[in-house]
Amino acid sequence: MGIGNANYVYWQEAANSGAPFVNAMPVISGPTNVFAGEPLTTTNGTVFAELTVTFSYQWMKDSIAIAGATANTYALVTGDIGGIITCVVSAVNTAGRINTTSNSLGPITA
């Protein structure tokens, strides 16, 4: 084990393993009105890894996965009204995987 800040030791161990680790969480943005006509988008956050990383996405409404919503954008539907939307961004490489959840948007309005 290292000396000093436990978080620093964790990040150092993650970095040394080659697995991805997160320095900044993903952020979703866009209108919270279903009829605005613009999709929500998510960033990947800031992920560090020694090996190539691929990203995948799962949009959530009230902490439940939205079927088929697996792109980095999401078009709100009327069933989202009243809900809180987040996106789980997964960073994956041959050494590991990390899932991070974005900020929340909502409640969604008509």
Beta strands, then each sheet from edge to edge (+ up, - down):
strand 1: 21-24
strand 2: 28-29
strand 3: 40-42
strand 4: 46-48
strand 5: 54-61
strand 6: 64-65
strand 7: 73-74
strand 8: 85-93
strand 9: 96-101
sheet 1: 1+ 4-
sheet 2: 2+ 3- 7+
sheet 3: 6+ 5- 8+ 9-
end
